[in-house]
């Protein structure tokens, strides 16, 4: 994937299969982007956001410059790719997120974190 730098982008139709974050989830993500920057670039296909609409929104709200990479996966359609990566992402409950945060706080000086 080649890195592309650009301003706000339109969403690819396949990206719209999944809802955008809102409420507290979005506010928490914006705060994380403010603190840590954009950790994963936004994926573009034909100039549109294929993956990363929430990252784009969080960057805009946080005042952080987004980074883009161009999608180039042969043998799979953009829609199949979006479905695959989004359906396979781990969705953590609030309890699991809080457990992870507590474990991280308890092990900040250690590279070896216990399993969740």
N, CA, C and O atoms as a GROMACS GRO file, in nm:
protein
  464
    1UNK      N    1   0.083  -0.118   0.000
    1UNK     CA    2   0.000   0.000   0.000
    1UNK      C    3   0.087   0.124   0.000
    1UNK      O    4   0.178   0.137   0.082
    2UNK      N    5   0.060   0.213  -0.091
    2UNK     CA    6   0.134   0.339  -0.097
    2UNK      C    7   0.066   0.443  -0.010
    2UNK      O    8  -0.057   0.447  -0.002
    3UNK      N    9   0.145   0.526   0.055
    3UNK     CA   10   0.091   0.630   0.141
    3UNK      C   11   0.041   0.746   0.057
    3UNK      O   12   0.110   0.790  -0.036
    4UNK      N   13  -0.077   0.795   0.089
    4UNK     CA   14  -0.139   0.906   0.019
    4UNK      C   15  -0.174   1.011   0.124
    4UNK      O   16  -0.222   0.975   0.231
    5UNK      N   17  -0.150   1.137   0.096
    5UNK     CA   18  -0.190   1.243   0.188
    5UNK      C   19  -0.295   1.328   0.120
    5UNK      O   20  -0.275   1.374   0.007
    6UNK      N   21  -0.406   1.349   0.188
    6UNK     CA   22  -0.514   1.426   0.128
    6UNK      C   23  -0.604   1.480   0.237
    6UNK      O   24  -0.587   1.450   0.355
    7UNK      N   25  -0.700   1.560   0.196
    7UNK     CA   26  -0.797   1.614   0.291
    7UNK      C   27  -0.916   1.519   0.302
    7UNK      O   28  -0.907   1.404   0.259
    8UNK      N   29  -1.025   1.566   0.358
    8UNK     CA   30  -1.145   1.484   0.377
    8UNK      C   31  -1.181   1.410   0.248
    8UNK      O   32  -1.168   1.464   0.138
    9UNK      N   33  -1.227   1.288   0.265
    9UNK     CA   34  -1.261   1.204   0.151
    9UNK      C   35  -1.405   1.156   0.160
    9UNK      O   36  -1.462   1.147   0.269
   10UNK      N   37  -1.462   1.125   0.046
   10UNK     CA   38  -1.594   1.064   0.040
   10UNK      C   39  -1.581   0.917   0.081
   10UNK      O   40  -1.475   0.857   0.064
   11UNK      N   41  -1.688   0.859   0.134
   11UNK     CA   42  -1.688   0.718   0.173
   11UNK      C   43  -1.723   0.628   0.056
   11UNK      O   44  -1.815   0.658  -0.021
   12UNK      N   45  -1.651   0.519   0.042
   12UNK     CA   46  -1.681   0.416  -0.056
   12UNK      C   47  -1.812   0.349  -0.015
   12UNK      O   48  -1.837   0.333   0.105
   13UNK      N   49  -1.897   0.309  -0.110
   13UNK     CA   50  -2.023   0.243  -0.073
   13UNK      C   51  -2.005   0.121   0.018
   13UNK      O   52  -2.088   0.098   0.106
   14UNK      N   53  -1.898   0.044   0.000
   14UNK     CA   54  -1.876  -0.073   0.084
   14UNK      C   55  -1.850  -0.033   0.229
   14UNK      O   56  -1.886  -0.106   0.322
   15UNK      N   57  -1.787   0.082   0.250
   15UNK     CA   58  -1.759   0.127   0.386
   15UNK      C   59  -1.887   0.160   0.460
   15UNK      O   60  -1.892   0.153   0.583
   16UNK      N   61  -1.990   0.197   0.386
   16UNK     CA   62  -2.117   0.238   0.447
   16UNK      C   63  -2.200   0.119   0.495
   16UNK      O   64  -2.309   0.137   0.548
   17UNK      N   65  -2.148  -0.003   0.478
   17UNK     CA   66  -2.217  -0.121   0.529
   17UNK      C   67  -2.219  -0.122   0.681
   17UNK      O   68  -2.305  -0.186   0.742
   18UNK      N   69  -2.125  -0.053   0.742
   18UNK     CA   70  -2.114  -0.051   0.888
   18UNK      C   71  -2.139   0.090   0.939
   18UNK      O   72  -2.100   0.188   0.876
   19UNK      N   73  -2.205   0.101   1.055
   19UNK     CA   74  -2.238   0.233   1.109
   19UNK      C   75  -2.116   0.306   1.162
   19UNK      O   76  -2.016   0.245   1.200
   20UNK      N   77  -2.127   0.438   1.163
   20UNK     CA   78  -2.024   0.520   1.225
   20UNK      C   79  -2.040   0.517   1.376
   20UNK      O   80  -2.149   0.494   1.428
   21UNK      N   81  -1.930   0.540   1.446
   21UNK     CA   82  -1.935   0.555   1.591
   21UNK      C   83  -2.012   0.682   1.625
   21UNK      O   84  -2.020   0.774   1.544
   22UNK      N   85  -2.068   0.684   1.744
   22UNK     CA   86  -2.129   0.807   1.793
   22UNK      C   87  -2.122   0.807   1.945
   22UNK      O   88  -2.069   0.714   2.007
   23UNK      N   89  -2.175   0.911   2.004
   23UNK     CA   90  -2.183   0.919   2.150
   23UNK      C   91  -2.049   0.905   2.219
   23UNK      O   92  -1.947   0.957   2.174
   24UNK      N   93  -2.052   0.834   2.331
   24UNK     CA   94  -1.933   0.819   2.414
   24UNK      C   95  -1.822   0.741   2.344
   24UNK      O   96  -1.704   0.771   2.363
   25UNK      N   97  -1.859   0.642   2.263
   25UNK     CA   98  -1.757   0.566   2.190
   25UNK      C   99  -1.676   0.659   2.100
   25UNK      O  100  -1.553   0.652   2.097
   26UNK      N  101  -1.744   0.747   2.028
   26UNK     CA  102  -1.674   0.841   1.941
   26UNK      C  103  -1.593   0.940   2.023
   26UNK      O  104  -1.478   0.969   1.989
   27UNK      N  105  -1.650   0.992   2.131
   27UNK     CA  106  -1.577   1.087   2.217
   27UNK      C  107  -1.450   1.024   2.272
   27UNK      O  108  -1.345   1.088   2.277
   28UNK      N  109  -1.458   0.897   2.315
   28UNK     CA  110  -1.340   0.826   2.366
   28UNK      C  111  -1.235   0.808   2.256
   28UNK      O  112  -1.115   0.822   2.281
   29UNK      N  113  -1.281   0.776   2.135
   29UNK     CA  114  -1.188   0.757   2.024
   29UNK      C  115  -1.119   0.888   1.988
   29UNK      O  116  -0.999   0.890   1.962
   30UNK      N  117  -1.195   0.997   1.987
   30UNK     CA  118  -1.136   1.129   1.958
   30UNK      C  119  -1.028   1.161   2.062
   30UNK      O  120  -0.921   1.208   2.026
   31UNK      N  121  -1.056   1.136   2.187
   31UNK     CA  122  -0.957   1.162   2.293
   31UNK      C  123  -0.832   1.076   2.273
   31UNK      O  124  -0.720   1.123   2.294
   32UNK      N  125  -0.851   0.951   2.233
   32UNK     CA  126  -0.736   0.863   2.208
   32UNK      C  127  -0.653   0.914   2.091
   32UNK      O  128  -0.530   0.912   2.097
   33UNK      N  129  -0.718   0.961   1.985
   33UNK     CA  130  -0.646   1.014   1.870
   33UNK      C  131  -0.572   1.142   1.909
   33UNK      O  132  -0.460   1.166   1.864
   34UNK      N  133  -0.633   1.225   1.992
   34UNK     CA  134  -0.564   1.345   2.041
   34UNK      C  135  -0.438   1.306   2.118
   34UNK      O  136  -0.333   1.368   2.101
   35UNK      N  137  -0.449   1.205   2.201
   35UNK     CA  138  -0.338   1.163   2.287
   35UNK      C  139  -0.229   1.087   2.210
   35UNK      O  140  -0.110   1.114   2.227
   36UNK      N  141  -0.272   0.994   2.125
   36UNK     CA  142  -0.177   0.902   2.061
   36UNK      C  143  -0.158   0.923   1.913
   36UNK      O  144  -0.071   0.860   1.852
   37UNK      N  145  -0.237   1.011   1.852
   37UNK     CA  146  -0.230   1.029   1.708
   37UNK      C  147  -0.304   0.918   1.636
   37UNK      O  148  -0.361   0.829   1.700
   38UNK      N  149  -0.304   0.922   1.506
   38UNK     CA  150  -0.367   0.820   1.424
   38UNK      C  151  -0.272   0.702   1.412
   38UNK      O  152  -0.166   0.714   1.350
   39UNK      N  153  -0.307   0.589   1.471
   39UNK     CA  154  -0.217   0.474   1.475
   39UNK      C  155  -0.225   0.388   1.350
   39UNK      O  156  -0.126   0.325   1.311
   40UNK      N  157  -0.340   0.384   1.286
   40UNK     CA  158  -0.358   0.306   1.164
   40UNK      C  159  -0.408   0.397   1.054
   40UNK      O  160  -0.506   0.469   1.074
   41UNK      N  161  -0.343   0.397   0.939
   41UNK     CA  162  -0.387   0.486   0.831
   41UNK      C  163  -0.525   0.448   0.778
   41UNK      O  164  -0.571   0.335   0.794
   42UNK      N  165  -0.588   0.542   0.716
   42UNK     CA  166  -0.718   0.524   0.653
   42UNK      C  167  -0.694   0.465   0.514
   42UNK      O  168  -0.606   0.509   0.441
   43UNK      N  169  -0.773   0.364   0.479
   43UNK     CA  170  -0.755   0.293   0.352
   43UNK      C  171  -0.849   0.351   0.247
   43UNK      O  172  -0.970   0.360   0.268
   44UNK      N  173  -0.791   0.390   0.133
   44UNK     CA  174  -0.867   0.447   0.021
   44UNK      C  175  -0.873   0.348  -0.095
   44UNK      O  176  -0.783   0.267  -0.116
   45UNK      N  177  -0.983   0.358  -0.170
   45UNK     CA  178  -0.997   0.286  -0.296
   45UNK      C  179  -1.068   0.380  -0.393
   45UNK      O  180  -1.177   0.429  -0.365
   46UNK      N  181  -1.004   0.405  -0.504
   46UNK     CA  182  -1.056   0.497  -0.605
   46UNK      C  183  -1.089   0.633  -0.545
   46UNK      O  184  -1.189   0.696  -0.580
   47UNK      N  185  -1.003   0.678  -0.454
   47UNK     CA  186  -1.016   0.809  -0.393
   47UNK      C  187  -1.118   0.820  -0.280
   47UNK      O  188  -1.138   0.928  -0.224
   48UNK      N  189  -1.183   0.708  -0.247
   48UNK     CA  190  -1.285   0.708  -0.142
   48UNK      C  191  -1.238   0.624  -0.023
   48UNK      O  192  -1.158   0.532  -0.038
   49UNK      N  193  -1.289   0.657   0.096
   49UNK     CA  194  -1.253   0.581   0.216
   49UNK      C  195  -1.318   0.444   0.210
   49UNK      O  196  -1.441   0.432   0.208
   50UNK      N  197  -1.235   0.342   0.206
   50UNK     CA  198  -1.282   0.204   0.207
   50UNK      C  199  -1.285   0.151   0.350
   50UNK      O  200  -1.374   0.074   0.386
   51UNK      N  201  -1.189   0.191   0.430
   51UNK     CA  202  -1.182   0.152   0.572
   51UNK      C  203  -1.123   0.269   0.650
   51UNK      O  204  -1.015   0.318   0.617
   52UNK      N  205  -1.194   0.312   0.752
   52UNK     CA  206  -1.139   0.418   0.836
   52UNK      C  207  -1.226   0.541   0.848
   52UNK      O  208  -1.177   0.650   0.880
   53UNK      N  209  -1.355   0.526   0.821
   53UNK     CA  210  -1.444   0.643   0.833
   53UNK      C  211  -1.444   0.698   0.975
   53UNK      O  212  -1.446   0.820   0.994
   54UNK      N  213  -1.440   0.610   1.075
   54UNK     CA  214  -1.434   0.658   1.214
   54UNK      C  215  -1.300   0.725   1.243
   54UNK      O  216  -1.294   0.822   1.318
   55UNK      N  217  -1.193   0.672   1.184
   55UNK     CA  218  -1.061   0.735   1.202
   55UNK      C  219  -1.060   0.873   1.139
   55UNK      O  220  -1.004   0.967   1.196
   56UNK      N  221  -1.121   0.887   1.020
   56UNK     CA  222  -1.130   1.017   0.953
   56UNK      C  223  -1.206   1.116   1.041
   56UNK      O  224  -1.161   1.229   1.062
   57UNK      N  225  -1.320   1.073   1.092
   57UNK     CA  226  -1.403   1.158   1.176
   57UNK      C  227  -1.328   1.198   1.303
   57UNK      O  228  -1.330   1.314   1.343
   58UNK      N  229  -1.263   1.101   1.366
   58UNK     CA  230  -1.188   1.130   1.489
   58UNK      C  231  -1.073   1.225   1.463
   58UNK      O  232  -1.047   1.315   1.544
   59UNK      N  233  -1.003   1.208   1.352
   59UNK     CA  234  -0.894   1.299   1.318
   59UNK      C  235  -0.946   1.441   1.300
   59UNK      O  236  -0.887   1.536   1.350
   60UNK      N  237  -1.057   1.454   1.228
   60UNK     CA  238  -1.116   1.586   1.205
   60UNK      C  239  -1.153   1.650   1.339
   60UNK      O  240  -1.122   1.767   1.362
   61UNK      N  241  -1.218   1.575   1.424
   61UNK     CA  242  -1.262   1.628   1.553
   61UNK      C  243  -1.145   1.656   1.647
   61UNK      O  244  -1.152   1.748   1.729
   62UNK      N  245  -1.038   1.578   1.635
   62UNK     CA  246  -0.922   1.594   1.723
   62UNK      C  247  -0.821   1.695   1.669
   62UNK      O  248  -0.728   1.733   1.740
   63UNK      N  249  -0.839   1.739   1.545
   63UNK     CA  250  -0.743   1.830   1.485
   63UNK      C  251  -0.612   1.763   1.449
   63UNK      O  252  -0.506   1.826   1.451
   64UNK      N  253  -0.619   1.634   1.416
   64UNK     CA  254  -0.501   1.555   1.381
   64UNK      C  255  -0.504   1.529   1.230
   64UNK      O  256  -0.608   1.493   1.175
   65UNK      N  257  -0.392   1.546   1.165
   65UNK     CA  258  -0.385   1.521   1.021
   65UNK      C  259  -0.400   1.371   0.993
   65UNK      O  260  -0.323   1.291   1.046
   66UNK      N  261  -0.497   1.333   0.911
   66UNK     CA  262  -0.511   1.192   0.877
   66UNK      C  263  -0.403   1.147   0.780
   66UNK      O  264  -0.346   1.227   0.706
   67UNK      N  265  -0.377   1.018   0.781
   67UNK     CA  266  -0.285   0.956   0.685
   67UNK      C  267  -0.365   0.854   0.606
   67UNK      O  268  -0.455   0.790   0.660
   68UNK      N  269  -0.330   0.838   0.480
   68UNK     CA  270  -0.403   0.748   0.392
   68UNK      C  271  -0.307   0.651   0.324
   68UNK      O  272  -0.191   0.683   0.297
   69UNK      N  273  -0.358   0.532   0.298
   69UNK     CA  274  -0.290   0.435   0.212
   69UNK      C  275  -0.389   0.390   0.107
   69UNK      O  276  -0.510   0.391   0.130
   70UNK      N  277  -0.339   0.351  -0.008
   70UNK     CA  278  -0.424   0.305  -0.118
   70UNK      C  279  -0.443   0.153  -0.108
   70UNK      O  280  -0.346   0.079  -0.092
   71UNK      N  281  -0.566   0.107  -0.118
   71UNK     CA  282  -0.600  -0.035  -0.114
   71UNK      C  283  -0.557  -0.100  -0.244
   71UNK      O  284  -0.579  -0.044  -0.352
   72UNK      N  285  -0.495  -0.217  -0.236
   72UNK     CA  286  -0.453  -0.286  -0.357
   72UNK      C  287  -0.452  -0.437  -0.334
   72UNK      O  288  -0.346  -0.500  -0.334
   73UNK      N  289  -0.568  -0.494  -0.316
   73UNK     CA  290  -0.581  -0.638  -0.293
   73UNK      C  291  -0.642  -0.704  -0.414
   73UNK      O  292  -0.761  -0.689  -0.442
   74UNK      N  293  -0.560  -0.778  -0.486
   74UNK     CA  294  -0.610  -0.852  -0.601
   74UNK      C  295  -0.680  -0.980  -0.553
   74UNK      O  296  -0.643  -1.038  -0.451
   75UNK      N  297  -0.781  -1.022  -0.628
   75UNK     CA  298  -0.847  -1.147  -0.598
   75UNK      C  299  -0.962  -1.136  -0.499
   75UNK      O  300  -1.026  -1.237  -0.468
   76UNK      N  301  -0.989  -1.019  -0.448
   76UNK     CA  302  -1.100  -0.999  -0.357
   76UNK      C  303  -1.161  -0.862  -0.388
   76UNK      O  304  -1.090  -0.765  -0.414
   77UNK      N  305  -1.291  -0.855  -0.384
   77UNK     CA  306  -1.357  -0.728  -0.414
   77UNK      C  307  -1.346  -0.635  -0.293
   77UNK      O  308  -1.326  -0.682  -0.180
   78UNK      N  309  -1.358  -0.505  -0.315
   78UNK     CA  310  -1.357  -0.413  -0.202
   78UNK      C  311  -1.464  -0.446  -0.098
   78UNK      O  312  -1.440  -0.434   0.022
   79UNK      N  313  -1.582  -0.486  -0.144
   79UNK     CA  314  -1.690  -0.520  -0.050
   79UNK      C  315  -1.656  -0.643   0.032
   79UNK      O  316  -1.676  -0.644   0.154
   80UNK      N  317  -1.603  -0.746  -0.033
   80UNK     CA  318  -1.562  -0.867   0.040
   80UNK      C  319  -1.455  -0.834   0.142
   80UNK      O  320  -1.457  -0.886   0.254
   81UNK      N  321  -1.361  -0.748   0.106
   81UNK     CA  322  -1.252  -0.709   0.196
   81UNK      C  323  -1.307  -0.635   0.317
   81UNK      O  324  -1.271  -0.665   0.430
   82UNK      N  325  -1.396  -0.538   0.293
   82UNK     CA  326  -1.456  -0.461   0.403
   82UNK      C  327  -1.532  -0.554   0.497
   82UNK      O  328  -1.520  -0.543   0.619
   83UNK      N  329  -1.611  -0.644   0.441
   83UNK     CA  330  -1.684  -0.739   0.524
   83UNK      C  331  -1.588  -0.825   0.606
   83UNK      O  332  -1.608  -0.844   0.726
   84UNK      N  333  -1.486  -0.876   0.541
   84UNK     CA  334  -1.391  -0.963   0.609
   84UNK      C  335  -1.321  -0.893   0.725
   84UNK      O  336  -1.316  -0.946   0.836
   85UNK      N  337  -1.266  -0.774   0.700
   85UNK     CA  338  -1.191  -0.709   0.809
   85UNK      C  339  -1.281  -0.659   0.920
   85UNK      O  340  -1.240  -0.658   1.036
   86UNK      N  341  -1.402  -0.618   0.888
   86UNK     CA  342  -1.491  -0.567   0.991
   86UNK      C  343  -1.560  -0.677   1.070
   86UNK      O  344  -1.582  -0.662   1.190
   87UNK      N  345  -1.595  -0.785   1.006
   87UNK     CA  346  -1.661  -0.894   1.077
   87UNK      C  347  -1.564  -0.972   1.164
   87UNK      O  348  -1.606  -1.043   1.256
   88UNK      N  349  -1.435  -0.960   1.136
   88UNK     CA  350  -1.335  -1.033   1.214
   88UNK      C  351  -1.275  -0.951   1.328
   88UNK      O  352  -1.202  -1.005   1.411
   89UNK      N  353  -1.304  -0.822   1.333
   89UNK     CA  354  -1.251  -0.738   1.441
   89UNK      C  355  -1.317  -0.777   1.572
   89UNK      O  356  -1.437  -0.806   1.578
   90UNK      N  357  -1.237  -0.777   1.676
   90UNK     CA  358  -1.289  -0.812   1.806
   90UNK      C  359  -1.374  -0.699   1.861
   90UNK      O  360  -1.329  -0.584   1.868
   91UNK      N  361  -1.496  -0.730   1.899
   91UNK     CA  362  -1.584  -0.632   1.962
   91UNK      C  363  -1.584  -0.660   2.112
   91UNK      O  364  -1.638  -0.760   2.157
   92UNK      N  365  -1.524  -0.572   2.187
   92UNK     CA  366  -1.514  -0.591   2.330
   92UNK      C  367  -1.629  -0.524   2.403
   92UNK      O  368  -1.674  -0.416   2.365
   93UNK      N  369  -1.675  -0.590   2.507
   93UNK     CA  370  -1.776  -0.528   2.592
   93UNK      C  371  -1.709  -0.423   2.679
   93UNK      O  372  -1.587  -0.421   2.691
   94UNK      N  373  -1.789  -0.336   2.738
   94UNK     CA  374  -1.735  -0.234   2.829
   94UNK      C  375  -1.658  -0.299   2.942
   94UNK      O  376  -1.554  -0.248   2.983
   95UNK      N  377  -1.707  -0.409   2.994
   95UNK     CA  378  -1.638  -0.481   3.103
   95UNK      C  379  -1.500  -0.526   3.059
   95UNK      O  380  -1.404  -0.508   3.133
   96UNK      N  381  -1.490  -0.584   2.939
   96UNK     CA  382  -1.359  -0.631   2.889
   96UNK      C  383  -1.265  -0.514   2.863
   96UNK      O  384  -1.145  -0.525   2.889
   97UNK      N  385  -1.317  -0.403   2.812
   97UNK     CA  386  -1.234  -0.285   2.790
   97UNK      C  387  -1.179  -0.234   2.923
   97UNK      O  388  -1.061  -0.204   2.934
   98UNK      N  389  -1.266  -0.225   3.024
   98UNK     CA  390  -1.222  -0.178   3.155
   98UNK      C  391  -1.121  -0.274   3.217
   98UNK      O  392  -1.027  -0.230   3.283
   99UNK      N  393  -1.139  -0.404   3.197
   99UNK     CA  394  -1.042  -0.502   3.247
   99UNK      C  395  -0.906  -0.479   3.181
   99UNK      O  396  -0.802  -0.482   3.248
  100UNK      N  397  -0.907  -0.458   3.051
  100UNK     CA  398  -0.781  -0.435   2.979
  100UNK      C  399  -0.713  -0.309   3.029
  100UNK      O  400  -0.591  -0.308   3.048
  101UNK      N  401  -0.790  -0.202   3.050
  101UNK     CA  402  -0.732  -0.077   3.099
  101UNK      C  403  -0.671  -0.095   3.237
  101UNK      O  404  -0.562  -0.045   3.265
  102UNK      N  405  -0.743  -0.168   3.325
  102UNK     CA  406  -0.689  -0.193   3.460
  102UNK      C  407  -0.560  -0.275   3.452
  102UNK      O  408  -0.462  -0.245   3.521
  103UNK      N  409  -0.560  -0.379   3.370
  103UNK     CA  410  -0.440  -0.462   3.357
  103UNK      C  411  -0.325  -0.381   3.302
  103UNK      O  412  -0.211  -0.396   3.345
  104UNK      N  413  -0.354  -0.293   3.205
  104UNK     CA  414  -0.250  -0.208   3.148
  104UNK      C  415  -0.194  -0.115   3.255
  104UNK      O  416  -0.073  -0.098   3.264
  105UNK      N  417  -0.280  -0.056   3.336
  105UNK     CA  418  -0.236   0.034   3.442
  105UNK      C  419  -0.153  -0.039   3.546
  105UNK      O  420  -0.058   0.016   3.601
  106UNK      N  421  -0.189  -0.164   3.573
  106UNK     CA  422  -0.115  -0.243   3.671
  106UNK      C  423   0.017  -0.295   3.618
  106UNK      O  424   0.102  -0.339   3.696
  107UNK      N  425   0.035  -0.292   3.488
  107UNK     CA  426   0.155  -0.348   3.427
  107UNK      C  427   0.223  -0.248   3.334
  107UNK      O  428   0.286  -0.289   3.236
  108UNK      N  429   0.213  -0.119   3.362
  108UNK     CA  430   0.269  -0.016   3.274
  108UNK      C  431   0.419  -0.032   3.253
  108UNK      O  432   0.470   0.002   3.146
  109UNK      N  433   0.491  -0.083   3.352
  109UNK     CA  434   0.636  -0.095   3.340
  109UNK      C  435   0.679  -0.230   3.285
  109UNK      O  436   0.798  -0.258   3.278
  110UNK      N  437   0.583  -0.313   3.246
  110UNK     CA  438   0.617  -0.447   3.199
  110UNK      C  439   0.579  -0.461   3.052
  110UNK      O  440   0.475  -0.413   3.008
  111UNK      N  441   0.666  -0.528   2.977
  111UNK     CA  442   0.634  -0.556   2.836
  111UNK      C  443   0.544  -0.678   2.825
  111UNK      O  444   0.478  -0.697   2.723
  112UNK      N  445   0.540  -0.760   2.928
  112UNK     CA  446   0.460  -0.881   2.924
  112UNK      C  447   0.329  -0.859   2.998
  112UNK      O  448   0.324  -0.862   3.121
  113UNK      N  449   0.224  -0.838   2.922
  113UNK     CA  450   0.092  -0.820   2.981
  113UNK      C  451   0.022  -0.954   2.989
  113UNK      O  452   0.038  -1.037   2.900
  114UNK      N  453  -0.056  -0.978   3.095
  114UNK     CA  454  -0.128  -1.105   3.106
  114UNK      C  455  -0.240  -1.112   3.004
  114UNK      O  456  -0.286  -1.010   2.953
  115UNK      N  457  -0.283  -1.234   2.974
  115UNK     CA  458  -0.396  -1.254   2.884
  115UNK      C  459  -0.522  -1.200   2.947
  115UNK      O  460  -0.539  -1.205   3.069
  116UNK      N  461  -0.611  -1.147   2.862
  116UNK     CA  462  -0.741  -1.101   2.912
  116UNK      C  463  -0.831  -1.218   2.939
  116UNK      O  464  -0.945  -1.200   2.981
   0.00000   0.00000   0.00000
